[in-house]
Structure formats: structure tokens, C-alpha cells
Amino acid sequence: MSKNAKQSSNSKRISNSLVIGLALVTLLSVGILFAYQKPSEAADIVVYKSPTCGCCKAWISHLKENGYTVDVRDQANVSPIKKEFGVPMNLQSCHTAKVDGYVIEGHVPADLITKLRKEKPQIKGLAVPGMPMGSPGMEGPRKDDYDIIAFEENGKTSVYASR
């Protein structure tokens, strides 16, 4: 074998080794990135709200402060969602949410959502009608008393809790 042929053969081996080495480093780097990525978590609660609603954003912050992961879905008009989820007209508020198959309407406190999820009563959902001052997301200069209403598929309602 001539000297030029040996050099060419050695060059090809070095070139092939470099390509293989770079491929291994790339694969290793990608593997490390995947190994340390936090798996995405499914949201605990999905909230449908107007994109400009400040009290809705405050209620979402209240949920997050209480350990909930929240999927926020801004809607130009939340009325169709309320209708689809069967929220009675007299119980409606500014935002609507779904958690574990239950409907949450308005400024329901996070601890009561947790209680609902734990106890699993045979109801459609919970509602805080209107926007009472002092409810989560409606903090202000005063705190009004308000009821958290349980509602059923058939329209029957009852007081779930009072604050």
C-alpha cells in the first residue's frame, strides 16, 4: 500500500471516528435533556373566563396558591360554556370551571373544591352566584356573607357551605 493510500485510509478512519463520536455526544446530550425534563402535568381544574376579567385572574391565583394546577381557557363569551355545562341561570357568575367531572361556577373557595373532590357527592357542581365581596378573587374593603350552593342535574339546589 502506498503512503498516500495509507494516509487516505487513516484520514477516513479518523473522519468516521469523529462522525461516530459526534453522533454519540449528540445522542447522549439529547438523552440527558429528556431525562431531566419534568413530565407535563394534567391540570387539576379547567377554567373558562373572559380574557379581560381581573377577578377571574385573582380567583385562579387563589386556586394556584392552594396547590391547584389550572388550565385557563379565555373565551370571548362564556355563556355557551355555562349552557353546555348546565349551570342554572340563577347561579351564574363570571367564570365557569370543570374539575373531576364537577362544574364550579364563580368564586368557590379552593378548600370547598378540595372537599368536593374528596367526598364525591352526587351533585352536578358548586356555585357562588354573583360576585360577593370577600369571596376568593373578590377581596376588597368589606367581606359579605355568602352561600356556596350545590346544584344537581335536575335543578335542585341546596346550601353546601356558608362563609
C-alpha positions in Angstrom: 0.0 0.0 0.0 1.4 3.4 -1.0 2.0 6.2 1.6 -0.9 8.3 0.1 -3.3 5.3 0.3 -2.3 4.7 3.9 -2.9 8.4 4.7 -6.2 8.4 2.9 -7.3 5.3 4.8 -6.2 6.8 8.1 -8.0 10.0 7.3 -11.2 8.1 6.5 -10.9 6.2 9.8 -10.3 9.4 11.8 -13.2 11.1 9.9 -15.5 8.2 10.6 -14.5 8.1 14.2 -15.2 11.8 14.6 -18.6 11.4 13.0 -19.4 8.5 15.3 -18.1 10.4 18.3 -20.2 13.5 17.5 -23.3 11.3 17.0 -22.7 9.6 20.3 -22.2 13.0 22.1 -25.4 14.3 20.4 -27.4 11.3 21.5 -26.1 11.4 25.0 -26.9 15.2 25.2 -30.4 14.6 24.0 -30.9 11.7 26.4 -29.7 13.8 29.3 -32.1 16.6 28.3 -35.1 14.1 28.2 -34.0 12.5 31.5 -34.1 15.8 33.4 -37.3 17.2 31.8 -40.2 17.4 34.2 -43.2 15.5 32.8 -46.1 17.7 32.0 -48.9 17.6 34.5 -52.5 17.5 33.6 -54.4 20.4 35.1 -56.5 19.7 38.1 -59.1 22.3 37.0 -60.0 23.9 33.7 -61.3 27.5 33.9 -63.3 29.2 31.2 -63.3 33.0 31.6 -63.2 36.3 29.7 -59.7 37.3 28.8 -60.1 40.7 30.5 -61.7 39.6 33.8 -59.5 40.7 36.7 -61.5 38.9 39.4 -61.3 35.7 37.4 -57.5 36.0 37.3 -57.5 36.7 41.1 -59.6 33.5 41.7 -57.2 31.5 39.5 -54.3 32.8 41.7 -56.3 31.7 44.8 -56.5 28.2 43.2 -52.8 28.1 42.5 -51.9 29.3 46.0 -53.9 26.3 47.2 -52.0 23.8 45.2 -54.1 23.5 42.1 -52.7 23.3 38.6 -55.0 25.4 36.3 -55.7 25.3 32.6 -57.1 28.7 31.7 -59.2 29.0 28.6 -60.1 32.5 27.7 -63.4 32.9 25.9 -65.0 36.0 24.3 -68.3 34.7 25.5 -68.6 32.2 28.4 -72.4 31.9 28.2 -72.3 28.9 25.8 -70.0 27.1 28.2 -72.4 27.7 31.1 -75.2 26.4 29.0 -73.3 23.3 27.9 -72.3 22.5 31.5 -75.9 23.0 32.7 -75.3 25.9 35.1 -78.7 27.3 36.2 -79.3 30.9 35.2 -79.8 32.0 38.8 -76.4 30.6 39.9 -74.3 32.1 37.2 -71.3 34.2 37.8 -68.3 35.5 35.8 -66.3 32.2 35.2 -67.0 28.5 35.0 -64.7 25.6 35.7 -64.6 21.8 35.5 -62.8 19.6 38.0 -63.2 15.8 38.2 -66.5 16.0 36.3 -67.9 18.6 38.6 -68.9 22.1 37.5 -67.6 25.0 39.5 -69.4 28.4 38.9 -68.0 31.6 40.3 -65.8 32.3 43.3 -66.0 29.0 45.1 -63.2 28.7 47.7 -60.4 26.2 47.0 -60.9 24.3 50.2 -64.5 23.6 49.3 -63.4 22.3 45.9 -60.9 20.0 47.7 -63.7 18.8 50.0 -66.0 18.2 46.9 -63.3 16.1 45.2 -62.6 14.1 48.4 -66.3 13.5 49.3 -67.6 13.0 45.8 -71.2 13.9 46.5 -73.9 13.1 43.9 -74.3 16.7 42.6 -73.5 18.4 39.3 -71.4 21.1 40.9 -70.9 24.1 43.2 -71.7 27.8 42.6 -71.2 31.1 44.3 -73.8 33.2 42.5 -73.0 36.8 41.6 -69.7 38.1 42.8 -69.9 38.6 46.6 -67.3 40.8 48.2 -64.8 38.8 50.3 -65.1 35.6 48.3 -61.8 34.4 46.7 -60.9 36.8 43.9 -63.3 39.4 45.2 -61.2 40.6 48.1 -61.9 44.3 49.0 -62.8 46.8 51.6 -65.6 44.6 53.1 -66.5 40.9 53.4 -70.1 40.0 52.7 -71.6 36.8 53.9 -72.4 34.4 51.1 -73.5 30.8 50.4 -71.9 28.2 48.3 -74.7 26.4 46.5 -74.7 22.7 45.5 -76.8 22.1 42.4 -78.0 18.8 40.9 -78.6 17.6 37.4 -82.4 18.0 37.9 -82.0 21.7 39.0 -82.4 21.0 42.7 -80.2 23.2 44.9 -79.0 23.3 48.5 -76.6 25.2 50.6 -73.2 23.4 50.6 -71.5 25.8 52.9 -71.7 29.4 54.1 -69.0 31.9 54.6 
